[in-house]
Amino acid sequence: MFLRGLFRAALLCTLFLFPLCSGRTEKRPLTFVDIVSFRSVSALDISPDGKSAIFETLVPDWKLGKLYADVHHVSMEGGSKTARQMTNTRAADEKKPLWSRDGSFFVFLSNREPASTELQLFMMRPSGSEPWRLTNHKGGVQSFAFSPDGAWLAYSAGLSDERQIYLLKVSEIEQAKPIQLTKHGAPVEAWQFAPRASRIYFTAAVSADAGNRDRIMRGFTAKLRNQETPPLMLWSVEIENRQVRQWTVETKRTVSEISISRDGRWIGFRQTPNDRYQRTVTEDDIYADLYLLSTETGKIERLTENREISESRISFSPDSKMLAFSAPEDFQFFRRQRVYVRSVAGGPVRKLGNAFDGDADIAFWSPDARTIYFNEGVGATQQLFALSVASGDVEQLTRYQGVLNVFRDDDSGKLFATYQDPHSPLNYYAIPSIGDISQRAAWKQLTDSNPQVRDLALGKVETVKWNSTDGREVEGVVVLPVNYVKSQRYPLVVQLHGGPAAATEMNFNATYSNYSQVYAGAGYVCLLPNYRGSTNYGEAFRTQIAGNYFQQGYEDIVSGVDHLVAKGVVDPERMGVMGWSAGGHWSNWILTHTTRFKAISSGAGAMNWISMYAQNDIQRLREHYFGGVPYERFEDYWNVSPLKYIRNAKTPTLIHVVDGDPRVPRPQSEELHMALRKLGVPTEFLVYPGTTHGITDMRNQVLKMVAEFRWMEKWVRGQGEWLNWKELLALIPEDRKQTVASASGGSR
């Protein structure tokens, strides 16, 4: 039967998270529908007085097959028990909540009006009054902000080729009529208030390409590859008299990433060559450089001149005396990140964090400008670090067995964090002071995104270390079966992370890519190795695969499997492998280099690096890994292409790809599928709709998981058929409505 083991006992009671078995107290395993039913919290904004916060909760809706957002309110002192759901419009988004400067109301974007698909601005009082619509623009509202003095609410709105900035007077907010601030000849892109609220800086082209717009409107809709676009300039507009000033005039470079010092005297920005053949959507950053503008003199200073590396945006110190940015060490491609600081008045740039074998970045400054704090991965965890501006020394402040990200609210000065670990989904926490970062008992939990997790039976999760074939210690995460028994050997699924410059961490592992706890509930062990090329283990570990992309990472993975077999945890005759993106690349390499696994699932994996080079949206990183361009290094690209070794393939392989994936395009999976068909290797091929590198719709995420799980069951355990569409459809009836508790602990 299709629904056996895990599913048979849990189907009626758990697959839809219905309270049908509320009288039962025993915990039950995690299911596929649980995975895509989890809520997530984001966009936390703390009130100016620091006493309360608003945040966004993303809620799954099975009937519509989409996520929608609601706004919640919580007391910073009372924590998650005081959380209230402020909006509740089924099938509509209510998102990006933002407090007014006096904290008397907040605004948010919503398409809550009947038959509306455009996002408009709404306001609401924290007491819970009915939301009041503030705007009604064709094309909707894109971004919004309150002026630093609280007098104005500014926003950009309009169709993409007509977007302008508008103002609403806060003192008359419920009756205020929009005032059009800009009447620019091209659409406004990014924009930001000056600290003194007297002006707004924005980026826009000098004029719009009317011919291109008109030809599309008249039905000439062909896309021109690398189409030329006008460069963006930096402008400002005065609030009082609408006077416009152009600050940059360089016609061969385009402006982005504006940042403004607190005293308003300095503006940092990036400029990228406006070369239509050099620039791509994904690689634009590596050709950008940093600039510093004096708003008093109009003088522009170029701070960096580095080809093919990416600097972060400029961050100004709280006292406006220093600037900082992060960039690869010594401005060399793919080196570890370092923080660079300099006086805004001039002088040499100093590199900080020399002795730190990790990536240093800028999350926030200390109020006295002596310390820069950043979040960084350490092994299978993520921690907070402090970087001394004076000495350049790095200090690790936390050592949690989880994933921590700490932030500072600029207006209230309050510290808050997101935290998750293998048994706790991501939530927001308030932290009293920087000295309390390492004292978990001092934190106040603000959100409770998925309280139903407390009723789930989850397998034990721990880190595991082993020595690879070259003697280097390698680490991974192992998820043990629910009710694990030491004396018993279990089937294994190796789950490979993407990247490869990424890492599996001790987070709440519940995505359609790595749903380890579903396997744990069904009696599997899962190994999630941080193979060579991964981050969090130093620069040498991450960069070692350049020049020989697969081999050492492959040996890291296989030696990790050997370690679990030697420990008596895993049955070597019942093992499978799965991965997406780089995890799919390594799955394809494993397919063509060993027959010890019984099943493989390859998601968006590369087969032929020569054809992949031009098909995908990233070239520079491939050149780094493979030593140049394929036209000059044909053999180097071919030697690490799984397709070269495809005649070795014997393992039944399930293939997944998104139809319009720009990162690992569909032809790579077609090459794998055709080869396996011709070789007579059992294979199935699922193509999901979309134009992204991952599966975005919930039903197809469930399909992917169910198909993959059944593939492992069929070939690893020898149980049942691969996929039964009728029983798959029974998982998600069209009229079934989800009733899980909300992030505030209430119900919808």
N, C-alpha and C positions, 0 to 999 in steps of 0.2 A: 504494500500500500504506500501511497505517496506521503501521507502524513503519519509517520510512524515515530516511535520513540518520543523525542522531545515534543512533537506536535500533538500526538494523540491525546496525551494527558492534559495538555495545556490549552487546546484549541478553543473550546467554548468559554473558558474562564478568563483567558488572557490575551488572545491574539488582538482583540480590539480594545483592550484596557477597559472593558465594561465591568461595573461592579456587580457582576452576576453571582459571584461567589464570596460576597462580603462576609459571610459567616465563617469562612474558613480562614485560619490563621497561618497555615504553613506557607513558606515562601515558594515561589515558582520560578522556572528558568526564564531568561530573557528570550524574546522572540523577534522575528524579522520586523513585524509591524511595530514592536516597541522601538526598534532602532530609528525608524523614520517618524515616529510619533513624539520623540523627545522634543521638548521646547528648548529654546535658547534665549538668553538675555543679552542685551547689548545697549549701546548708546546711553549709558548712565550719565545724568547731568545733576550736579549737586546745587541746591538753592544757594543764593548769595550769602545767606546767614549761616550756611553749613548745617542746618537742622534737618533737612529732608532732601530727598532725591527723587527724580523721575527716571524711568528707564523703559526700554522697549522689549517686549516679549514676542518672539516669533512662534506662531501657533500653527500646527498642521491641520488642514481641512481635507479629509478624505473624499468628501462628496465632490468638491471642486478640484481635488488633486493638486493643491498648492499650499504655500505658506502664507499667512497673513499676520500683520503686526498689531499689537495692542499696547497702550500706554499704562504703566503702573506707577504708583506713588508709594514711598516708604519713608518712615522716620529713621534718621541716622542713629538715633539713640535707641529706639525700640527694636530696630532690626526687622527681619523678614516676617515676624509675627504681626507686624503692623501694616504690612503691604496691602494696598488696595488697588483693584483694577479700575482704572479711570475711564477707559473706552471699551466698547463691546459691540462693534458693528460687524456682523458676520460677513465674511467674504470681502471685507474692505481692509485696506492698510491704514493704520494710524501710527506714524513712525517719526523718528528723530525729534523727540520732545526737547524743548529748550526753555529754561526759566527766563522770565523778564528780570531786569536788573533789580527791581525792588521785591521780587519774589511773590507778588500779588497774583500772578497768573503765569501760565506757560503756553507755548504755542507748539504745534506739531503739523506735519504733513498728512493729508488723508485724501482718499478718493471715496469717502463715505456717502457722497450724494448719489442718489439713484442713477443708474446707467452711466456713471462717470468712470473714466479710466485715467483722468488727469489728476495729479496731486495738487491740492490747494492748501492754503494755510488756514488753520483753525486755532482758536484760543480757548482756554478752559481755566477756571479757577480751581485751586487745590481742594476747595470744599466739595467739589464734585458737581458743579453746575453743568448744564447741557452745553456741549461745544458750540462755539459761534464761528461761522465762516467769515474769514477776513478778505479772501481774494477770490477772483473768478476770471482767470486768464486762459485764453486759448493756448494750449501747449503746456499749461500747468506751471507750478513753481519748482525751481531746481534747488536753490539754496537760500538760506536766510540767516540773519544775525541781528542782535540788538546792538545799538551804539554803546560805546563805553560809558557814556553819561546817562544811558537809559531813556533818552528822549525819543529815539527813533527805532522802528523795526524796519530793517531793509531786507529786500529779497530780490532775487533775479527770477524772471518769468518770461514766458513766450515760447514760440516754436524755436527749434534749434538754430535756425538761420536768422532769427529776429530777436533773440534774447536780450533784454535790457534790465537795468536796476530800478526798483521802485522803493518808495518810502511810505510808511504808515506812522502817524503821530501817536505815540504811546499814550499820552494823556487823554486822547479821544479814541482809544483803540476800538471800542465797539461800534463807533459811528464814523471812524476815520475813512476817508476815501484815498485810494492809492495816488501818490504823486510820482510821476515818471521822472526819475533823476537823470538818467542818461538817454540820449537820443543819438547813439553812435551809429556810424555807417556800416558797422559789422557787428555780429553778435558778441555780447560780453561773455567772457569765459570765467576765469577765477576772479575773485574780488575780496577785499578785506577793509574793515574800518581802520582809520588811523587812530592811535591811542587817545588823542584829544577829541575825537568824534567830529572834527570839523570837515573831514574829507573821507572819501573812499578811494582806495587804489584798486585798479582792475587791469586785466589783460584783454586785449582785443586786437584784431587786425586793423589796418588803416581803413580798409573798405572790404565789402563782401564780394565774392565772385558771383555776380548776378547771372552771368551766362551759364555757369554750371547749374545754378538753382533753376533757371528757366528751362533748360533742356530736360531736366528730370521731371518738372511739372508737365512738360509736353510729351512725356512718354519715352524719352531717350534715356533709358535706365541702365544701360550697360555700365559696368564698373571699370574704371581705368586703373590699372595696377600702378601703384606708387604715384597716384595723382598729386600734382603740385598743389600746395595749399599756401595761402598768404601767411607770412610770419606774424606772430603775436607780439605786440608792443606793450610796454608798461605805461599806463595812464593814471591820472587822478581826476576826480570831480569834486568840487566844493559843495558842501551841503547847502550853504546859505545862498550862493549866487549862481550855482550850476556851472561855474567856470571849469573848463576842461584843460588839462595840461598833459602833453606827451613827454615822458621822461626818457624813453629809449628810441633810437632812430636806426639802429643796425638792421638793415634789410635782409641780411643773409643768416640771421639767427633769430630764434623764437624764444620768448620769455615764458617761464613757468615757475611754480614753487615759491611764491612770495612769502617772506617773513619780515616782520617789522619789529624794531627794538621798542621797548616800553616807553622810552622818552620820545619816540617818533622821529628821531634824527637820522636813523639808518634803516635802509631796506636791503635785505638780501634776496637774491633771486638766482635762478639758473637760466642759462641760455644754451640752446641746442642748435647746431647748424641746420638751416632749413633746406637741406639737400634731400630731395624726394627719393633718391636711390639709396642714400646712406641710412635714412631714418626708417625704422619700422615701429609698429606699436609696442612691441616687447623689448626692443633693443635701443630705443631712443635714449635712455638714461646714460648709456655708456659713452655717449658723445657729448654730454652736457658738461658745462663748466660753471663755476660759481662767480658771482659778481656782487659788489657792495656799492650801494648808492647813498650819497649824502643828500638828504632832503633839503639841507640848508644851501648847498652850493650847486646841486645838480650834477656834481662830478661822479663818474662811475669808475670804479676800480675793479679790474679783473683779478680775482683771487687765485684761480687755478687755471692751468692750461695742460690738461692731461688727456691724451687720446685713449679711448677704449677702456676707461674706468669710470665708475659712477660714484660721485660724492653725494652725500645726503643734502637735504635742504639746510640752510644756515639756521642755527639756534643762538639767540642772543641771551646773555646772562641777565639775571633780574635787575642788575644795576645799569644795564645797557653799556657797560664798558668793554665787554669781551664778546667775541663771536666764537662759535664752535661748529664743527661739522665732522662727520665720519666719512672715511674713504678707505679703500684697500691700502695695506701697509706700503709705504714708500711709493704710493700711487701706481702700483703694479697690478695688472689684471689677475683677479681670482685669489689675491692674497687675503689674509685675515684682516678684519676691519679694525681701524684705529681711530681715535678721536684726535682732531687737530684743533688747537685754540690759538687765538691771536687777539691783540687789542684792536678795537674798532678804529682807533686812531692811526694804526699802522704798526709796522715792525715785523719781526720774523714769526713764522708759524711754528708752533711747538707740537710735537707728537707726544701723546700720552698713552700709557699702558704698554710700554715696550716689553715688559717681562711677562705679560699675560698671553697665554697660548689659547686664546679664544677670540670672539668678535666683540669689540667694545663699540657701543653706540651711545645715543643720547636719548634717554627717556624724559628726564627732567633735571633741573638744577636745584641745589639747595638755596634757600632764601639769601644766604650770605655769599653766594656765587663761588664758594670754595670747593664744592663737590658736584660732580655730575653722576647721576644714578642711571643704570641701565639694566635691562633684563637679558639674560643669556642662558643658553642651554649648557648643562653640565651632565655629561653622560645621558642617562635616560630621564633627566629632570630638567626643570628650568628654575633659575634662582635670580635674586636681586643682588647687584654689585654696586659698589661705590668707587668712583674714580677721583682721586685727588687732583685738582687743577694745578696745585703748586708742585707736587712731586711726581705726578704721573703714576703713582702706585694704585693698584687695583685691590680691593678687599671684597671678598664674598660675604654677604650679610646674612644669607639664609641657607638652610640645608634641609629642605623639605623633600619627602618622597612623593613629589607631585609636580604640577606645572603651575608656576606662579608668575604673574605679571603685575607690577605695581605702577600706579599712575599718581600724578598730583594734579588736582583741580586748580587751574590758574586763578580763578576768581575768589574762591573761598579759602584756598590754601590747604584744603583737606586732602589726605592721602586715602586712596582706595585701591583695591586689587581685585583681579580675578584669580580664582584658584580652582583646580580640579585634581583629582587623583583617581586611581583605578576603580574606586568604589563610590566616588562622589562627583556628579556632573559639575560643569563649570557654573560658578555663582560669583556674585559681587560681595565684597567685604569692605567694611570701613576700618581703617587703621588709625589709632589715636595719634601716633607720632612715629618718626623714623626709628626711634629706639625700640618701638614695639613690633617692628617688622619680624623679628625672629621669635616673638612670643605669640604663638597662635591663640592662646587663651585670651589675649587682649583684643583680638579682632571681634568685630560685630558683623554677623552675617546679615546681608541686606536682602538677598533674594533666595528663594527656594524653588529653583526652576523645575525640578522634576521630583516631587516628593514620593511618587510611586516607586522610585528606585529602592526605597527602604523595604519594600515588599518582595524584592527580587532575590533569588538565590544566585549569587555570583561566585565564580571560581576565584581562587587565590591568585594574586598577581605579584610577581617578584622579579627582580633583576637577576640575571645569570651571566657569569663570565667564563670564558674559556680561552685557551691559547690556540691561535690559528696556525697554519702550516709554516709560517715564517717566524713563529715564536711570539708574535704581537698579541697582547691581550685584547680580546674583542668582547663586547657586551651586547646583551639583548634583553628583551622582556619576555618572560614565559607566563602564560596563562594556563593554570591547571584546571582540570575538570571539576565541576561541582561535586562535592563529596569524594574528592580525590583519596585514593588508597595507595599508600607507598609501595606496597608489594606488587602492585598491578602495573602491567605495561599498557599504554593507551595508543590509539591512532594519533598521528601528528598532522597538523596543517601548518606549514611555514608561511607566514604572511609578511611580504616584503614591502617596505615603504617606498614611496616615490622620491623624486629629487634628481639624482641621488644625494645632492647636498641638502639633506634633511635628516631627521632622526625620529625613531620611535621613542616616545617618552611615557612616563607613568601618568598618563591622562585617563579620562573616562573613555575607554575605547568603544565607541558605539557609532560607527559610520558604515555606509554601505561598502566601503573599501576594505576595512578591517573590523569586522564584527566578531571579535574573538570570543566574547562572552556567550554568543549563541552556540558556538562550537563547544565551549566549556559546558554548557547545559546539556549538550548531546553526547558528552563523554569523550571529547577530543582534548589533547594538549595543543596549544598554539605557541609557536616560537616566532618572535618578531625581532630579527637580528639587526643590529646597527653595523652593517658590513662596511668594508673599506669604501671611502667616498662619502660617508655620512658626516654630518656636522657633530658638534658637541664633544669631540675627542681630540681637538687640536688641529693645527694647520696641516701637518704632515699626513695625518690619518685621512683628512678630507681630500687632499690633492694627490695622493699616491696613485690613483687610478689613471691620471693623465699619462698617456703613452701606452698603457696596457689596460684598457677600460674594464674588462670583465674579470680577468683571471683571479686576482687576489680577493676581490669581493665574493666571487663564487666560492673560493676556498674558505673564506670566513663563514659563509652560510653553511656549507657542507660540514665543516668542522664543528659548528654549533650543533648541528643535527647529531653528529657522532657523539658529542658530549652528552646529550640527553639520552642517547641509546646506551652509552656506557654506564650512565647513572641508573639504568633500569627503569626509566620513566616512559620511554617510547618504544613501541613495537616497530622494528625496522622493516617489517613486511607490510606495514599499513601507513604510508606517508604520502602527503600531497603538498603542492606548492601553489600559491596564488599571489598576485600583485597587480598594481595598476601604475601606468606611466613608467618610471624607472623600475618599479617593481615588476612591471610587465616585461621590460627589457631583460632583467635578470631571469625572469621565468622562462623566456625564450632561450636564453643561454643555457640554463639548466636542462631544458628540453633537448637541446642538441649536444649535451656533454655528459649526460648520465641517464641510466635507465632505472635507477634505484627508487624513484618515486612512481607511484601508481596513477597519479592524476595531476594535471596542471591546469590552472586557470590563468590565462594571459589577458590582462586588460590594457588596452592602448599601449602595446609594446612594440618597440622597433625591431625590424627584421633585417633591413638592408640600409646601412648608414649612408651609402652612396646616394641612393634615391631619397632617403630621408632628409638629407642636407638641404635640398631645394624645396622639398614639399612642406617643411614645417616653418614655424615663425621665429626660430632662433638659429642663428648660424655661428656667432662668435664663440659660444660655449662649446659647440662641436669642434671648432677649430682648435680650441684649447685642449680638449680631451684627446683629439686624434692627430694633433701636430700640424695642422694647416688645412687647406681646402682640398676637397676630394680630387679636383682636377690635377693637383700636384702630388697628392698622397693617396692615390687610388688603392694600393695594396694595404696601406695602413687602415683605411676605412673598411675594406673588404675583409681583412683578417679578423676584425672584431664584429663582423656581421653574422648573427645567428644563421642567416640563410646559407652561408657558405658551408655550414655543417649540418644542413637539414636532413641529409640522408642518414644521419645517426639517430634521428627522432623515432622513438617507439612508444612514447607515453601518450595515452589519451588526453587530448587538449581541448579545453573550452576557450573560445576566443570572444572578447567583448571590445567594442569600440563605438564611439559616438560618430554619427554620420559625417558631420562637418568639423571634426576635431582639428583645430589649427596647430596644436602642439605635436601630436603624434597622429598624423592624418590616416584616414581609413585605408589607403593603399598598402600601408605596412601590414595591417591585419589581413588584407586580401592576399598578400604574398604568402603569409603563413598558412592561411586556410587552403589555398590552392595547392601548395606543396604537400601538406598533410593528406589532402584528398588523393593526390597522384601517388603518394607513397603508401596509401592504405592504412594510415594511422587514424584511429577513431577520433573524430572531431565534430564540434558544433560551433556555430558562429552567430552571435547576436549583435545586431546593429541597432543602436538606440538613436532616436531623433535628437537633433540639436546641432549647435555650432560651437560647443564648448569642449573643454578638455575633460570634463566629468559629466556624469548623468545628473540632470537637474530636477527631473520630475519624480515624485514620490513613488508612483506605481512602478515605473521602470527601475527605480532603485531596489524595490522589493523583488521585482523579477530577477534582477542581477543576483541578489543574494540567494534567492531560492534556487535558481538555476545552478549557481556555483556550489551551494551546499549539497544539492542532489547529485551533482557531478562527483563530489568527493565521496558521498555515500555509495554511489554506484561503483566507482572504480577503486576506492580505498578500502571500503568495508564490504563491497560486493552485495549491497542491499538495495533492492528496488529498481524501478525504472528511473530514467533521467528526469523527465519533466512531463507532468500531466496538466494541460492547460485548464481543464475544468476545475481541478482541485486548487490550482493557483488562483483562479478567479474567485473561488469561494472564500479566499482569505480576505477579500476587500469588496463586499457587496456594495453596489452603488448607493443604496439607501441607508447604509450604516453610518451613524454619526458618532464622532468621538466625544467622550465625556470625561477625559482625564482632568484631574485637579489642576487649577491654574498655578502660575508661578507664585501667586500671592497666597496659595493654600486654600482658595475658595473654589467655586465651580462656575462653569459657564452656563 
